[in-house]
Amino acid sequence: MKADEALKALEDKDFLDKIYRFSYHRCDTSFEAEDLCSDIILAVISAIHKQECIENFYAFVWTIAHRVYADYSRERNSERRVLGFEDSDILLEAKDNEIDNLIEEAAEREQISRIFKEITFLAGMYREVMVMFYIDGLKVKEIAARLDISENNVKQRLFSARNSIRKEVGTMSERNYILKPVKLAFMGTGLPVGNDPRIKAERMFSQNLVYLCKDRPKSAKELSDELCMPMPYVEEELDIQCHGENGTYGLLRRLENGKYALNILLADYDEYDKANLISERHLPEFCGIVKNIIRKNKEKLLSFPYLSSQTDVGFIMWSLISRTCWILNGKINDILNDKYFSDIVPVERNFSTVAIAYTDEQQPDFSFYGCDEINAEAVGGYKQVLVSNIYGKHIEEHFNCGHNIANDPKLLMTLRSIGGISIDELSENEKEIAAKALECGYLRKKGNMIEPKIIVIDIKDKMDFYDLSYDINSSEMDELAGKIAAELSGFMRSRIPEHLMNEYRIYMELIAGTRMLSRTIDECISEGVLSKPESRLGAEGVLMVVEGAH
């Protein structure tokens, strides 16, 4: 394809819509998406003029789109800028100037200008769809009629609003392996920012190299022979896995004899399954304890001084159910520490990870629920803000550790709406952000007002709220923890490598105790103890804690 043909292909409205949809899916507002989409088009045009011939135009464009988005993300994270109506003309003028510098022929400049006007049109269309659906409360059919577009186009634009980027994981070709490749499912606890060794083991080669050190330490030569990989590649990867992210905590450790051993707990899936079954056998007893806690604390749960209106105990318990399981696990670990592993000093670090090895043929059931918390100071008009969310089988993750509240317009809008805010007070740009916050469950609409749907409490009441997750006067939890600890201790002694025995608390928390929360949630939903989520991306399990105005 020649340069003139490539430029003509860019004028195709359906193709431009796909590029804009790619941008909108990764941005918080249509204005940011317009900016990103324009950057992609400029980069494509620039690249077109450097090529004599383009063999696969679409692959050419999407490769550039992903590269531009990566650069855009870095710039956005370093200095956040929320764009609005007032920026649109400035941005368009800036793009026109860049086009003038890039293109000499007037006819071609006019052709490219038409492309950028189409991008601006698309931005307005996406914005109108979001506001009409979430703020004005119109149905898909009504929006399609007002905008004179198909219902399918309306649905596509609403779907593209979900800001749910999935991290792509590169895998290495399997043809070099003489062994059947395994995959590692990682789980962690603590603060992973800056010290998470898992990010160095995303490739299949990395994971299988680590797995081969599971049963006994091995030399680089042994690993090279088993993997049929040249020694330089294996040695380089071993250094990476020993170094980890911060140089002090990797998935492997190099021994004095030059061999490499595991530096984390790694269990085969069968071991993981058996370890979890030990506690799961006591699920009915534990769920009975949870129901007793709710029955005893029901009035306190409903009369608590929330900063957002809450009337459903089943919804409130979503923000406490994880803590209830943590209390059980904590009691089990205390008993293990005092009675069964008193001769061992447990490891202490800011973040720890474990891995479960599995193959696709095993059809593994991890049923893992995560719980991440983020915090910030002097944000949204408050001295301090903490936000946590749980995610797993029934609910999607809103954010993970390291997410910046100050760079999240939806969370900032939620903070602003504490106490309620009139939609009439919002600018057009703010209405679009509010629409997204409504869609993901942070907010709800009452008449012409929006307010938090998630649970919001004052920081001075935080511990009182957490206390509602257990019954301090009950001995039932202690008795249950004692039974599980007794069964689990012998199993752990036989499975944990001697050099990692000081990670026994991590084993309990991340290998033997991970499925209990998921099983408890399933059981509580079926019995009506927890409300069933209306959608996978909703308000359930999101807790916001704020400290007074700064």
N, C-alpha and C positions, 0 to 999 in steps of 0.2 A: 504494500500500500504506500503510495506517494504522499508527500506532505499535504497537498491540496485535498486528496481523498480523506486523509486522516482528519483534517479540520472540518470537512463536510460531515464526517461521522459524528463529530462532537456536537453538531447542531441537532442531532436526533433527540427529540424531546424525551422519549422513553429512556434513552441511555443517560441523558442528563439527570433524569429523575432518579435513576439507580445510583448515580454518583452523589446526588444530594441526599438520598436516603441513607447511603453509607455514612455521610457526614452527620446527618441529624441524629442517627442512632448513637453517635459517639459524643454528642454535645448536649449541653443543658438547655439551650434556647435556639430558636431558628436563626437568630442573628449570628451566633457563633458558628452554626452550621453553614450559613451563607459565606462566612469568612473562610472557613476550612475548605468548602467546596470550590470557592474561587481560587484559593491557593493551589488546590489540586489541578484545576484547569490550567492555571498559569504554568505550573511545572510541566504539565503534559505538552502544552504548546511550545514551551522552550525546548523540551526534549525532541519534539517532532522536527524542529528546525535544525537539529543536530544529526538527524538520521537521513540517509539517502532513501532507505526503504524500510518499512516496518512489516515484518512477516505476520505477527499475531497481534493485531491492534488492541484487542480487549485485554489480553494478558499484559501487554505493554502499559495500558492505562492503569490497571489494578495494582500492578507492581509499584508504579509511581504513587498511586493513592495511599497505599500502606506506608510508603516511605515518608510522604508529606505528613500523614497523620502522626507518625512517630515523632517527627520534628515538632509538629504543632503541640503535641502532648507535653514535650519537654519544656517548651516555651510557656505554655499555659500553666504548668505546675510551678514554674519559677516565679511567675508574676501573673496572678489571675486577673482576667478582665472580662466582666459581664457586659455584653454589648446590648444596645437598645436602638430604638428608632433614631435617636439623635446621631448615631454613628453610621447609619446606613449610607447616606449621601457621601460622607467623608471616605468610607471604605470603597464605594464605587468609583469615586474620583481617583483614589489611589491606584486602583486596579487599572483604570483607563490610562494613567500615567505610565504604569509598568508596561502596558500593551504598546503604547506609543514608542517606548524605548526599545521594545523587542521587535516590533513589526514595522517595516518601512513602507509597504504597499498600502495605500489608502483602502482599497477594496477589501483587503484581508483584515485590516483594522475594523472595518465596518462589520465584517462577518463575525469576528471575535466579540465585538461589542454586543451583538445580538445574543450571543451565548451567555454573556454575563447578565444581560437583562432578563433572560429566561431563568437564570439562577435566582435572581431577586424575586421574580414572580413565584417560583417554587417555594421560596422561604415564606412569603406571605400566605400562600395556600396552606402549608403545613401549620403555620401559626394559627390561622383561622380555624382549622379543623380541631386543634387541641382546645382552644378557648370555647368553641361552640359546644363541644362534647362535655367537657368537664366543668366549665364555668356556667354556660348558658343552659346546660342540661338537655340539649337537643339529641334526638336519636340519629343513628347513622343514616337512615333513610331521609330524614329532614335535612341533615347537613348536605347530603348528596344533591338534593333538590335545590338548596340555596346556592351552592357553589357550582351547580351544573357539571358535576363529575359523577362517576359511577360509585356505587356503594362499595365496590371492591377497592377503589382508590382511597376512599375514606378509611376503610379498615387497614389498608397498608400504611397510611400515614399515622394512624393511631398506634399500630404495632411498632412502627419505627421509633416511636417516642420512648420506648422502654430502654433506659440507659443501662444495658446489661452486657457489657463487653466480656467475652470469655477469652481468657488468656490462651493463646495458641501454644500447643506443646509440640515441639519437633521430635520426631522419632528417627532412630537410626535403622537402616536396612537390616532385616533379619537374616539375610542370606549368609552372613559371615559367621553365624553362630553354629557351633556343633551341638550346643545344648539347647533345649527348648527355652526360649526367652521367657522370663517372668516380668511382671510389672510390680512396682512398689507403690502402695497407697500410704501416703505420709499423714500423720496427725501430730499436732503440736500443742503445747500449753505454755502460757507466758506471753511476753512481748517479743514478737519475731522481728521487729524492725531493726535491721542492721546486724543481726546475728542468727539468721535462719539458714542452716546448711542445705535445706531441701531445694533451694533455688538453683543449686549447683548440680542437681541430679534429675533434670527434666528429661534427658535423653535416655533411650533404652540402653545404650552402651553403658552409660554411667550407672544406671540402676542394676544391670546385671553384673557389672564389676563389683559393686558393693555387695550384692547378694552372694557372690562366690566366696566372700570372706566370712560367711555366716557361721559355718560349722568349725572352722579352724583358721588360724592366720596363714596367709600365703604370700609367697614372694612375687615380685613383678614378673619373673620368668614363668612361674606356674600359671599365673593369670593370663599371660600372653599366650601360652600354649592352649589353655582351656578355651579361650575366646577366639583363637586363630587370628590374633591381631598383632601387628608389629610392635616390638618392645617400646619404641619411642612414644607411640600413641598411648600405650598402657601406662607408662611411667608419668607422662604428662597428666593423664586423667587421675592417677593416684595422688599426685601432688594437689590437684584441684579438690579432690574429695577429703584430703587431710586438712587442707587449709580452710575449707568452708567459705562462708561469706566474710567473716571478720578475722580469719587467721588463727583463731583460738578454739573454734568448735566446728569440727567437720564430721562427716559420716563415717570416716575411717581414721585410724591412728597408726602411725609407723612405730613398730616395736624396736627395741635395741638390737635385735638380731636381723633387722632389715626387712622383716615381713610385715604384712598389713593385716590388722584386725578391725572388727567392727568397733565403732565408737558410739553407736546408738543401739537400742533394743530393736531387734528385727525378728519377727515371728512369721512362720508360714501361716497360711489362712486357716488350716485345720487347727493349729494351736490357738489362734485368735478365737475361732468359733467355740472351742472347748472352754477357754478361759471365760468367755462371756456367758456361757450357759450356766456356770457356777452361780452367778448372781441372778440370772434370768429365772432360774427355778424358784426364786423367792419373789417373783413379780407380783403375784396376787396379794401377798402379805404387805409388800411395799405400797401398792396402790391403795390398800385399805388404810395404811397410815396417812397417805396423802389426803384421802377423803375425810379422815378424822380431823386433820389439820384445817381443812377448809370449813368443815362443819363448826369447829370451835372458833375459828377466826372470821367467819362470814360477815358478821356485823362490822368488825374492824376493817375488813377489806372494802366494804361498801361505803363506810363513813370516813375513810382516810382522806386527809386534806389534799386531794389531787389538784393540780393546776389545770387539768383537762377533765371534762365531765366524764365520769365512769359509772356505769350502772350494771355491768355484767361481770359477775364473779368469774365465769368461765373465760372471759377475755383477759381480765386482770391476772389470772393465774399463769397466762403465757409468759409473763415477765418474771414469774417466781418459780416455775417448774424446774428450770435448770438448777437453780440454787438449792431446791429440795433434794435433787440427786447429788449435788456437790456435797451437801451435808452428810448424806449417807456414805459417799466415797471417802470423805474426810474422816468420818468415824472409823471406817474400815482400816484406813491407813494408820490412824492413831493406834488401833489395836495391833496391827501388824508391827508397828514400830516398837510398842511397849512389850509385846508378848512373844512375837515370832522372829523379829529381826533386830532385837535389842543389841546384838553384837556388831551391827553395821551402822556406820554413819551415812545417812542418805545424802546424795549429791545435791548441791544448791547452785542454781544458775538462773539467769533471767528468762531463758527460753529453752525448752527441751522438745525433742521430736522423736518419734518412733516410726517404724515402717512395717507394713504387712505385705508379704509377698503372695502373689496370686497369679493365676492364669485365667484367660477368658473362659476356658472350658469349665472352670469351677463355678462360674456364675456367682461371684461373691456377694454377700449381703452385709455391707458395712453399716448401713442405717445410722450414719454418724450425724449428730447435731453439733454444730459449732456455736460458739458464743463469743462475739468480738465487741470490745469497748473502745471508743475513741473519746478524746477530750480536748478542750481548748480553753484558753484564757482570753478574757476581754473580747468576746465575740457576740454578735447579735444583740448588743446592749446588756450583756450579763458578764459578771466577773469571771465566772467559770461555767462551762457546760460539759456534761458527760452524756454520751449516747451509747447505748448497747443494743445489739440485736442478736437473736438466735436464728439459725437456719438449718434446714435439713430436708427430710422427706416431704413434709407438708408445706414448708415455707421457704422462699428464696432469700438469699443474702442481700441485704440492702448495702452493706459496706463491710470492709474488713479492717484489721488493725493497720494503722498508718494513714487511714483516710483523713483528709483535712476538712474539718467542719467549716472553716472560714472560706473554703473553696467550693462548698456545696450549696448552690442556691436553694435547693428544696429544703434542706435542714435550716438554712437561714430564714426562709419563709415560714417554716414551722415555729421557730423561735419568735418571729414577729407576730404570729397569730395567737400566741398565748394570751388568753383573756378575750380573744375574738377580734376580728378586723373586718370592716366592711369591704366588699368587693369594689365598691365605687371609689375607694381610696387607692386602689391599685392602678398603676400604669399598664399599658398594653403589654409591655415586656414582663411586668410582674404577674399579670394574669396568666401568661403562658407558664411561668414557673409554678404558680399556684395550681394550675391544671395538672402539671406533672406530679406535684406533691399530693394532690388528690388521688391521682391514678395509682401511685405507689403506696397509698394508705397512710401517709403521714398526717393528712388533713381530712376534714369532713366539712360539708357545706350545710348550713342551717339557714334557710331563707336566703338573704343577701349577705350573710356572714360566713366567714370560714374560721375554723378553730382546730386545734390539734385533735386528731383521733387517737394518736398514740398516748401512752401513759406519760404524763409529765408531773414531776414532783420537785419540791424544794430540797436543796442539798441538806438542810438541817433535819429533814424528815427521812433521809435515805436509809439509815440503819433501822429505824422503826418499821419502814416498809419491808426491808429484807427480813426482819424478825417475824413477819407474818408467814414466812415459808416453812416454819417448823414450830413444834410445840415443846417449849423449853421444859415443861413439867412431865413430859411423857418419857417412859423408859423403853417404849416399843422399838424406837429407832436404834437404841444402843444394843438391844437384844438381837435385832436383825443383823446389825453390823458384826456382832460377835460370831454369829453362825457363818456368815459369808467369809469372814477373815479366817476362821478355822479351816474351812474347806479350801480356801485359796492359797494359804501359806505353803502347804506341801507342793501344790502344783507349781507355784512360782519358784521354789527352791530347785525343783527338778528341771526348769526350763530356762532360767536366766543364767547366762554365762558368768563364770566366777569373776572375771574382771569387770563385769557390769552390774554386780550384785548391789552396788550402792545406788542403783537406779530403780530399786524395787517399788518405790512410791510412784515413779513414772509408769512402771509396768501396770500397777493397779489402776492408775488414772486413765492411761491412753490405750492399753491393750485389753485388760480384763474388765474395765468399767465403761467402755464407750457406748455399747448398745443399750445399756439399761435405760438411758434417757429416752431413746427412740421408742423402745418397747413401752415405757411408761406413758409417753405422749399418745401412742396409738391406743392404749388401754383407756386412758383418761378421756380421749375424744369419743371412743365407743360408748363410754358410760356417762357422757355429758358433763364430766368434770371440767374439761377444756372445751371451749367453743370451737366448732369446726371452721377453719379459715375460709372466707368467701373466695379468695384467690391465693395463688402461691406467692404473690408479691403484695403483701398487705400490712396491716398495722400490728398484727399479733407478734408479741415478743420484743417489740421495740420500746425501750424505756429511755426517757430523757430526764436528766437531773440538772437543775439550774441553780446558780447562786446569784443573789441580788444584783441589781444594776451596778455597773462599774462607773 
